[in-house]
Amino acid sequence: MWKRKRKICGEFPDFGAIFMSNRTTFRDCLNSKLFGLPSSQSHFVKQVRAGMILFLFENEERELHGVFQATSDGQMNIMPKAYESSGKLFPAQVQCTRIWECDPLGESEFRDAIEENYYETKKFNFGLSQHQVCFCYYACFYSAFFRLQSSEIFGLS
């Protein structure tokens, strides 16, 4: 009997992308309006185009932050010393701006949307299809909407 190899999606940023950070680089990303990945991911980042929707995944808390939009095409060394304080280099970079600030989504809230991108239990490819971008975007919206409704119903502020 032949085993069918599962197709892993997300190798390319078709309509959007998820960038990674940790606690140290998260603030750097937001303050510099620059997302970066290691040079080993340059082939991916160079395919990010201005206007694409981006999300930032903080890998220690396992939370997805958004919503951002690329303001440049991905390229190498837009800001060569951007993450110097972390002691690591992330030269494959894209400039971005936040287009909507919402509460972060826990991994359980967005995992189903990118399930086909996972190649290990806690590792996934960063590229997003149109469907995945929409799912993540609306998950942010509904998360904010339901938190607002709950606070009004229960008198929380």
MDTraj code that builds the backbone (N, CA, C; nanometers):
import mdtraj as md
import numpy as np

residues = "MET TRP LYS ARG LYS ARG LYS ILE CYS GLY GLU PHE PRO ASP PHE GLY ALA ILE PHE MET SER ASN ARG THR THR PHE ARG ASP CYS LEU ASN SER LYS LEU PHE GLY LEU PRO SER SER GLN SER HIS PHE VAL LYS GLN VAL ARG ALA GLY MET ILE LEU PHE LEU PHE GLU ASN GLU GLU ARG GLU LEU HIS GLY VAL PHE GLN ALA THR SER ASP GLY GLN MET ASN ILE MET PRO LYS ALA TYR GLU SER SER GLY LYS LEU PHE PRO ALA GLN VAL GLN CYS THR ARG ILE TRP GLU CYS ASP PRO LEU GLY GLU SER GLU PHE ARG ASP ALA ILE GLU GLU ASN TYR TYR GLU THR LYS LYS PHE ASN PHE GLY LEU SER GLN HIS GLN VAL CYS PHE CYS TYR TYR ALA CYS PHE TYR SER ALA PHE PHE ARG LEU GLN SER SER GLU ILE PHE GLY LEU SER".split()
xyz = np.array([
    [0.0847, -0.1189, 0.0000],
    [0.0000, 0.0000, 0.0000],
    [0.0886, 0.1243, 0.0000],
    [0.0588, 0.2187, -0.0877],
    [0.1348, 0.3429, -0.0986],
    [0.0840, 0.4434, 0.0029],
    [0.1769, 0.5106, 0.0668],
    [0.1394, 0.6199, 0.1567],
    [0.1417, 0.7487, 0.0772],
    [0.0369, 0.8228, 0.0886],
    [0.0291, 0.9516, 0.0209],
    [0.0991, 1.0557, 0.1063],
    [0.1934, 1.1264, 0.0463],
    [0.2633, 1.2325, 0.1185],
    [0.1723, 1.3544, 0.1276],
    [0.1571, 1.4043, 0.2469],
    [0.0738, 1.5206, 0.2704],
    [0.1392, 1.6438, 0.2101],
    [0.0626, 1.7195, 0.1352],
    [0.1148, 1.8420, 0.0750],
    [0.1213, 1.9517, 0.1815],
    [0.2367, 2.0121, 0.1924],
    [0.2554, 2.1208, 0.2875],
    [0.2384, 2.2521, 0.2114],
    [0.1496, 2.3347, 0.2587],
    [0.1233, 2.4639, 0.1951],
    [0.2019, 2.5733, 0.2664],
    [0.1959, 2.6902, 0.2105],
    [0.2538, 2.8065, 0.2754],
    [0.4006, 2.8285, 0.2470],
    [0.4541, 2.7625, 0.1461],
    [0.5952, 2.7829, 0.1139],
    [0.6186, 2.9187, 0.0483],
    [0.5122, 2.9775, -0.0068],
    [0.5221, 3.1060, -0.0752],
    [0.4139, 3.1993, -0.0223],
    [0.4409, 3.3284, -0.0165],
    [0.3396, 3.4248, 0.0303],
    [0.2442, 3.4627, -0.0830],
    [0.1460, 3.3771, -0.1092],
    [0.0540, 3.4027, -0.2196],
    [-0.0258, 3.5321, -0.2003],
    [-0.0846, 3.5496, -0.0816],
    [-0.1648, 3.6694, -0.0536],
    [-0.1216, 3.7405, 0.0735],
    [-0.0393, 3.6752, 0.1534],
    [0.0049, 3.7346, 0.2781],
    [0.1087, 3.6469, 0.3437],
    [0.1523, 3.6876, 0.4623],
    [0.2581, 3.6139, 0.5297],
    [0.2527, 3.6343, 0.6804],
    [0.3081, 3.5363, 0.7481],
    [0.3287, 3.5442, 0.8922],
    [0.4787, 3.5574, 0.9144],
    [0.5174, 3.6543, 0.9934],
    [0.6576, 3.6694, 1.0326],
    [0.6700, 3.6269, 1.1782],
    [0.7877, 3.5828, 1.2150],
    [0.8128, 3.5315, 1.3491],
    [0.8881, 3.6343, 1.4334],
    [0.8626, 3.6282, 1.5627],
    [0.9397, 3.7075, 1.6579],
    [0.9446, 3.6306, 1.7894],
    [1.0248, 3.6794, 1.8796],
    [1.0209, 3.6299, 2.0167],
    [0.9972, 3.7515, 2.1059],
    [1.0014, 3.7322, 2.2361],
    [0.9755, 3.8457, 2.3258],
    [1.0746, 3.9595, 2.3023],
    [1.1984, 3.9241, 2.2726],
    [1.3022, 4.0252, 2.2536],
    [1.2812, 4.1045, 2.1250],
    [1.2520, 4.0361, 2.0164],
    [1.2418, 4.1048, 1.8867],
    [1.1025, 4.1611, 1.8583],
    [1.0029, 4.1218, 1.9358],
    [0.8658, 4.1679, 1.9114],
    [0.8562, 4.3210, 1.9130],
    [0.9061, 4.3818, 2.0186],
    [0.9022, 4.5291, 2.0295],
    [0.9849, 4.5942, 1.9190],
    [1.0996, 4.5343, 1.8860],
    [1.1824, 4.5870, 1.7767],
    [1.1032, 4.5901, 1.6466],
    [1.0299, 4.4836, 1.6190],
    [0.9486, 4.4772, 1.4965],
    [0.8458, 4.5901, 1.4938],
    [0.7748, 4.6081, 1.6050],
    [0.6706, 4.7112, 1.6098],
    [0.7296, 4.8517, 1.6034],
    [0.8359, 4.8752, 1.6786],
    [0.8960, 5.0087, 1.6824],
    [0.9601, 5.0491, 1.5508],
    [1.0253, 4.9557, 1.4851],
    [1.0938, 4.9881, 1.3595],
    [1.0038, 4.9734, 1.2370],
    [0.8833, 4.9183, 1.2580],
    [0.7908, 4.8900, 1.1468],
    [0.8622, 4.8078, 1.0397],
    [0.9312, 4.7058, 1.0890],
    [1.0132, 4.6216, 1.0026],
    [1.0060, 4.4781, 1.0543],
    [0.9677, 4.3865, 0.9662],
    [0.9675, 4.2454, 1.0008],
    [1.0867, 4.1813, 0.9320],
    [1.1523, 4.0896, 1.0014],
    [1.2697, 4.0250, 0.9445],
    [1.2744, 3.8773, 0.9758],
    [1.3415, 3.8049, 0.8884],
    [1.3668, 3.6621, 0.9065],
    [1.5140, 3.6360, 0.8759],
    [1.5651, 3.5197, 0.9165],
    [1.7055, 3.4877, 0.8865],
    [1.7310, 3.4818, 0.7355],
    [1.8563, 3.4947, 0.6974],
    [1.8919, 3.4928, 0.5546],
    [1.8498, 3.3631, 0.4874],
    [1.8372, 3.2555, 0.5628],
    [1.7905, 3.1281, 0.5048],
    [1.6474, 3.1386, 0.4520],
    [1.5750, 3.2414, 0.4939],
    [1.4378, 3.2631, 0.4479],
    [1.4285, 3.3747, 0.3432],
    [1.5423, 3.4177, 0.2893],
    [1.5416, 3.5291, 0.1933],
    [1.4594, 3.4978, 0.0693],
    [1.4604, 3.3713, 0.0234],
    [1.3810, 3.3338, -0.0933],
    [1.2322, 3.3589, -0.0695],
    [1.1877, 3.3385, 0.0536],
    [1.0479, 3.3625, 0.0905],
    [1.0197, 3.5124, 0.0995],
    [1.1024, 3.5833, 0.1761],
    [1.0794, 3.7257, 0.2018],
    [1.0843, 3.8070, 0.0727],
    [1.1708, 3.7708, -0.0197],
    [1.1811, 3.8454, -0.1459],
    [1.0553, 3.8327, -0.2320],
    [0.9671, 3.7411, -0.1977],
    [0.8406, 3.7264, -0.2698],
    [0.7262, 3.8061, -0.2058],
    [0.7508, 3.8642, -0.0906],
    [0.6505, 3.9498, -0.0261],
    [0.6454, 4.0808, -0.1029],
    [0.5268, 4.1251, -0.1366],
    [0.5069, 4.2470, -0.2142],
    [0.4356, 4.3529, -0.1305],
    [0.4685, 4.4783, -0.1586],
    [0.4013, 4.5903, -0.0919],
    [0.2505, 4.5732, -0.1109],
    [0.1771, 4.5929, -0.0037],
    [0.0318, 4.5783, -0.0068],
    [-0.0181, 4.4477, 0.0517],
    [0.0688, 4.3486, 0.0632],
    [0.0274, 4.2197, 0.1203],
    [-0.0053, 4.2348, 0.2688],
    [-0.0996, 4.1534, 0.3144],
    [-0.1374, 4.1503, 0.4556],
    [-0.0370, 4.0631, 0.5314],
    [0.0070, 4.1129, 0.6465],
    [0.1054, 4.0439, 0.7286],
    [0.0538, 4.0271, 0.8713],
    [0.1020, 3.9243, 0.9353],
    [0.0764, 3.9004, 1.0767],
    [0.2108, 3.8729, 1.1430],
    [0.2191, 3.8977, 1.2727],
    [0.3416, 3.8753, 1.3478],
    [0.3133, 3.7715, 1.4561],
    [0.3836, 3.6601, 1.4490],
    [0.3660, 3.5507, 1.5445],
    [0.4762, 3.5571, 1.6491],
    [0.4365, 3.5762, 1.7745],
    [0.5327, 3.5782, 1.8853],
    [0.5430, 3.4341, 1.9347],
    [0.6575, 3.3715, 1.9071],
    [0.6666, 3.2265, 1.9230],
    [0.6825, 3.1763, 2.0661],
    [0.7121, 3.2612, 2.1606],
    [0.7203, 3.2149, 2.2990],
    [0.5824, 3.2112, 2.3639],
    [0.5005, 3.3114, 2.3359],
    [0.3627, 3.3137, 2.3862],
    [0.2679, 3.2387, 2.2925],
    [0.3160, 3.2089, 2.1699],
    [0.2371, 3.1396, 2.0670],
    [0.1112, 3.2202, 2.0328],
    [0.1325, 3.3509, 2.0068],
    [0.0227, 3.4422, 1.9750],
    [0.0459, 3.5103, 1.8409],
    [-0.0635, 3.5269, 1.7672],
    [-0.0603, 3.5932, 1.6377],
    [-0.1102, 3.7363, 1.6548],
    [-0.0291, 3.8319, 1.6129],
    [-0.0623, 3.9734, 1.6244],
    [-0.0887, 4.0298, 1.4852],
    [-0.1804, 4.1232, 1.4789],
    [-0.2100, 4.1823, 1.3487],
    [-0.2935, 4.3053, 1.3671],
    [-0.3302, 4.3582, 1.2631],
    [-0.3099, 4.3216, 1.1238],
    [-0.2159, 4.4261, 1.0633],
    [-0.1195, 4.3820, 0.9834],
    [-0.0183, 4.4686, 0.9245],
    [-0.0262, 4.4601, 0.7732],
    [0.0322, 4.5604, 0.7083],
    [0.0400, 4.5596, 0.5630],
    [0.1831, 4.5935, 0.5229],
    [0.2347, 4.5177, 0.4274],
    [0.3690, 4.5444, 0.3777],
    [0.3694, 4.6787, 0.3052],
    [0.4670, 4.7630, 0.3367],
    [0.4808, 4.8923, 0.2689],
    [0.6006, 4.8930, 0.1751],
    [0.6691, 4.7812, 0.1691],
    [0.7800, 4.7647, 0.0743],
    [0.7773, 4.6211, 0.0249],
    [0.8455, 4.5962, -0.0831],
    [0.8702, 4.4588, -0.1245],
    [0.9755, 4.4023, -0.0301],
    [0.9737, 4.2728, -0.0091],
    [1.0743, 4.2090, 0.0732],
    [1.2104, 4.2145, 0.0060],
    [1.3120, 4.2395, 0.0854],
    [1.4479, 4.2468, 0.0322],
    [1.5481, 4.2248, 0.1445],
    [1.6730, 4.2228, 0.1082],
    [1.7794, 4.2014, 0.2067],
    [1.8274, 4.3343, 0.2636],
    [1.8479, 4.3351, 0.3946],
    [1.9142, 4.4456, 0.4656],
    [1.8547, 4.5838, 0.4420],
    [1.7249, 4.5973, 0.4559],
    [1.6629, 4.7301, 0.4504],
    [1.7220, 4.8144, 0.5627],
    [1.7295, 4.7543, 0.6816],
    [1.7943, 4.8164, 0.7978],
    [1.8915, 4.7125, 0.8542],
    [2.0159, 4.7160, 0.8110],
    [2.1117, 4.6102, 0.8473],
    [2.1294, 4.5858, 0.9976],
    [2.1128, 4.6866, 1.0795],
    [2.1356, 4.6704, 1.2235],
    [2.0052, 4.6655, 1.3031],
    [1.8951, 4.6353, 1.2365],
    [1.7628, 4.6435, 1.2987],
    [1.7482, 4.5590, 1.4252],
    [1.8015, 4.4409, 1.4281],
    [1.7790, 4.3508, 1.5423],
    [1.9080, 4.3248, 1.6195],
    [2.0004, 4.4166, 1.6099],
    [2.1316, 4.4022, 1.6721],
    [2.1225, 4.3766, 1.8230],
    [2.0263, 4.4401, 1.8884],
    [2.0146, 4.4247, 2.0338],
    [1.9793, 4.2813, 2.0744],
    [1.9215, 4.2041, 1.9844],
    [1.8851, 4.0660, 2.0153],
    [2.0048, 3.9720, 2.0027],
    [2.1120, 4.0217, 1.9423],
    [2.2292, 3.9376, 1.9212],
    [2.2182, 3.8469, 1.8006],
    [2.1108, 3.8645, 1.7229],
    [2.0901, 3.7823, 1.6042],
    [2.0654, 3.8729, 1.4842],
    [2.0867, 3.8169, 1.3678],
    [2.0635, 3.8913, 1.2444],
    [1.9410, 3.8370, 1.1727],
    [1.8578, 3.9281, 1.1263],
    [1.7398, 3.8925, 1.0478],
    [1.7397, 3.9824, 0.9243],
    [1.8285, 3.9542, 0.8296],
    [1.8490, 4.0452, 0.7164],
    [1.7444, 4.0373, 0.6052],
    [1.6635, 3.9330, 0.6013],
    [1.5559, 3.9234, 0.5020],
    [1.4380, 4.0016, 0.5587],
    [1.4123, 4.1210, 0.5044],
    [1.3235, 4.2166, 0.5717],
    [1.2157, 4.2739, 0.4801],
    [1.1098, 4.3207, 0.5450],
    [1.0032, 4.3928, 0.4762],
    [0.9536, 4.5031, 0.5706],
    [0.9321, 4.6206, 0.5153],
    [0.8756, 4.7300, 0.5948],
    [0.7242, 4.7119, 0.5996],
    [0.6651, 4.7570, 0.7085],
    [0.5214, 4.7377, 0.7241],
    [0.4611, 4.8483, 0.8090],
    [0.3311, 4.8510, 0.8065],
    [0.2565, 4.9413, 0.8938],
    [0.1388, 4.8641, 0.9507],
    [0.1007, 4.8995, 1.0723],
    [-0.0156, 4.8344, 1.1333],
    [-0.1409, 4.8994, 1.0761],
    [-0.2293, 4.8176, 1.0218],
    [-0.3539, 4.8719, 0.9663],
    [-0.4723, 4.8482, 1.0586],
    [-0.4540, 4.7585, 1.1543],
    [-0.5599, 4.7362, 1.2519],
    [-0.4985, 4.6692, 1.3736],
    [-0.5170, 4.7303, 1.4887],
    [-0.4656, 4.6728, 1.6121],
    [-0.5758, 4.5950, 1.6805],
    [-0.5527, 4.4677, 1.6961],
    [-0.6508, 4.3834, 1.7643],
    [-0.5793, 4.3005, 1.8697],
    [-0.6565, 4.2433, 1.9592],
    [-0.5979, 4.1552, 2.0595],
    [-0.5320, 4.0379, 1.9892],
    [-0.4222, 3.9898, 2.0434],
    [-0.3563, 3.8747, 1.9795],
    [-0.4443, 3.7503, 1.9847],
    [-0.4266, 3.6661, 1.8845],
    [-0.4984, 3.5387, 1.8788],
    [-0.4068, 3.4285, 1.9308],
    [-0.4587, 3.3486, 2.0209],
    [-0.3844, 3.2312, 2.0642],
    [-0.3768, 3.1313, 1.9489],
    [-0.2798, 3.0447, 1.9533],
    [-0.2607, 2.9498, 1.8429],
    [-0.3853, 2.8661, 1.8167],
    [-0.4597, 2.8338, 1.9206],
    [-0.5813, 2.7537, 1.9015],
    [-0.6891, 2.8303, 1.8244],
    [-0.6801, 2.9638, 1.8238],
    [-0.7793, 3.0453, 1.7534],
    [-0.7523, 3.0586, 1.6037],
    [-0.6291, 3.0362, 1.5606],
    [-0.5998, 3.0498, 1.4175],
    [-0.5409, 2.9239, 1.3550],
    [-0.5100, 2.8247, 1.4357],
    [-0.4445, 2.7038, 1.3842],
    [-0.5237, 2.6365, 1.2723],
    [-0.6548, 2.6265, 1.2872],
    [-0.7355, 2.5615, 1.1834],
    [-0.7200, 2.6301, 1.0480],
    [-0.7024, 2.7612, 1.0492],
    [-0.6901, 2.8369, 0.9238],
    [-0.5635, 2.8014, 0.8484],
    [-0.4579, 2.7680, 0.9213],
    [-0.3300, 2.7396, 0.8548],
    [-0.2867, 2.5949, 0.8769],
    [-0.3798, 2.5095, 0.9094],
    [-0.3488, 2.3689, 0.9406],
    [-0.2604, 2.3039, 0.8346],
    [-0.2884, 2.3311, 0.7078],
    [-0.2104, 2.2671, 0.6018],
    [-0.0677, 2.3231, 0.5909],
    [-0.0361, 2.4308, 0.6639],
    [0.0990, 2.4869, 0.6640],
    [0.1903, 2.4189, 0.7665],
    [0.1307, 2.3482, 0.8633],
    [0.2106, 2.2842, 0.9678],
    [0.2858, 2.1645, 0.9110],
    [0.4164, 2.1608, 0.9387],
    [0.4970, 2.0456, 0.8986],
    [0.5519, 1.9723, 1.0199],
    [0.5368, 2.0295, 1.1374],
    [0.5637, 1.9648, 1.2655],
    [0.4596, 2.0179, 1.3622],
    [0.4540, 1.9600, 1.4801],
    [0.3512, 1.9982, 1.5766],
    [0.3453, 2.1484, 1.6014],
    [0.4606, 2.2129, 1.6167],
    [0.4617, 2.3559, 1.6476],
    [0.5372, 2.4374, 1.5444],
    [0.5529, 2.3844, 1.4244],
    [0.6241, 2.4568, 1.3192],
    [0.5388, 2.4615, 1.1933],
    [0.5362, 2.5789, 1.1323],
    [0.4556, 2.5954, 1.0115],
    [0.5253, 2.6871, 0.9126],
    [0.4866, 2.6713, 0.7861],
    [0.5346, 2.7612, 0.6814],
    [0.4618, 2.8936, 0.6932],
    [0.5266, 2.9996, 0.6470],
    [0.4793, 3.1355, 0.6722],
    [0.3856, 3.1927, 0.5665],
    [0.3800, 3.1334, 0.4489],
    [0.2988, 3.1888, 0.3414],
    [0.1504, 3.1660, 0.3633],
    [0.0715, 3.2650, 0.3233],
    [-0.0737, 3.2563, 0.3413],
    [-0.1459, 3.2695, 0.2084],
    [-0.2462, 3.1851, 0.1905],
    [-0.3346, 3.1939, 0.0748],
    [-0.4391, 3.3026, 0.1008],
    [-0.5183, 3.3322, 0.0008],
    [-0.6240, 3.4314, 0.0173],
    [-0.7222, 3.3871, 0.1262],
    [-0.7592, 3.2609, 0.1254],
    [-0.8511, 3.2071, 0.2257],
    [-0.7920, 3.2217, 0.3662],
    [-0.6634, 3.1915, 0.3817],
    [-0.5996, 3.1988, 0.5129],
    [-0.5897, 3.3426, 0.5631],
    [-0.5577, 3.4354, 0.4733],
    [-0.5528, 3.5770, 0.5119],
    [-0.6897, 3.6210, 0.5610],
    [-0.7934, 3.5868, 0.4854],
    [-0.9300, 3.6244, 0.5247],
    [-0.9679, 3.5629, 0.6583],
    [-0.9369, 3.4351, 0.6779],
    [-0.9705, 3.3679, 0.8032],
    [-0.9027, 3.4362, 0.9213],
    [-0.7735, 3.4634, 0.9096],
    [-0.7005, 3.5274, 1.0198],
    [-0.7526, 3.6682, 1.0464],
    [-0.7809, 3.7417, 0.9387],
    [-0.8324, 3.8773, 0.9516],
    [-0.9672, 3.8759, 1.0248],
    [-1.0565, 3.7878, 0.9811],
    [-1.1882, 3.7819, 1.0440],
    [-1.1813, 3.7231, 1.1840],
    [-1.0863, 3.6353, 1.2104],
    [-1.0694, 3.5839, 1.3462],
    [-1.0336, 3.6980, 1.4405],
    [-0.9498, 3.7898, 1.3935],
    [-0.9165, 3.9084, 1.4736],
    [-1.0412, 3.9923, 1.4978],
    [-1.1204, 4.0125, 1.3912],
    [-1.2410, 4.0934, 1.4018],
    [-1.3404, 4.0317, 1.4999],
    [-1.3693, 3.9027, 1.4832],
    [-1.4677, 3.8378, 1.5689],
    [-1.4194, 3.8259, 1.7118],
    [-1.2909, 3.8068, 1.7305],
    [-1.2354, 3.8022, 1.8646],
    [-1.2602, 3.9358, 1.9349],
    [-1.2330, 4.0454, 1.8647],
    [-1.2551, 4.1787, 1.9222],
    [-1.4041, 4.2026, 1.9447],
    [-1.4871, 4.1614, 1.8498],
    [-1.6317, 4.1809, 1.8601],
    [-1.6884, 4.1068, 1.9806],
    [-1.6504, 3.9799, 1.9976],
    [-1.7041, 3.9013, 2.1085],
    [-1.6505, 3.9481, 2.2433],
    [-1.5282, 3.9977, 2.2467],
    [-1.4771, 4.0537, 2.3722],
    [-1.5561, 4.1788, 2.4092],
    [-1.5880, 4.2613, 2.3094],
    [-1.6672, 4.3813, 2.3317],
    [-1.8074, 4.3437, 2.3796],
    [-1.8703, 4.2474, 2.3129],
    [-2.0043, 4.2038, 2.3526],
    [-2.0047, 4.1495, 2.4944],
    [-1.9047, 4.0685, 2.5289],
    [-1.8959, 4.0121, 2.6637],
    [-1.8805, 4.1211, 2.7679],
    [-1.7989, 4.2222, 2.7368],
    [-1.7780, 4.3273, 2.8345],
    [-1.9054, 4.4103, 2.8535],
    [-1.9825, 4.4283, 2.7465],
    [-2.1085, 4.5020, 2.7599],
    [-2.2124, 4.4197, 2.8357],
    [-2.2207, 4.2922, 2.8077],
    [-2.3179, 4.2059, 2.8719],
    [-2.2893, 4.1925, 3.0210],
    [-2.1621, 4.1740, 3.0543],
    [-2.1250, 4.1506, 3.1935],
    [-2.0791, 4.2774, 3.2662],
    [-2.0901, 4.3909, 3.1994],
    [-2.0542, 4.5167, 3.2627],
    [-1.9068, 4.5321, 3.2919],
    [-1.8253, 4.4658, 3.2103],
    [-1.6800, 4.4772, 3.2283],
    [-1.6279, 4.5926, 3.1463],
    [-1.5162, 4.6471, 3.1882],
    [-1.4570, 4.7548, 3.1074],
    [-1.3133, 4.7280, 3.0766],
])
top = md.Topology()
chain = top.add_chain()
for i, resn in enumerate(residues, 1):
    res = top.add_residue(resn, chain, resSeq=i)
    for name in ("N", "CA", "C"):
        top.add_atom(name, md.element.get_by_symbol(name[0]), res)
traj = md.Trajectory(xyz[None], top)
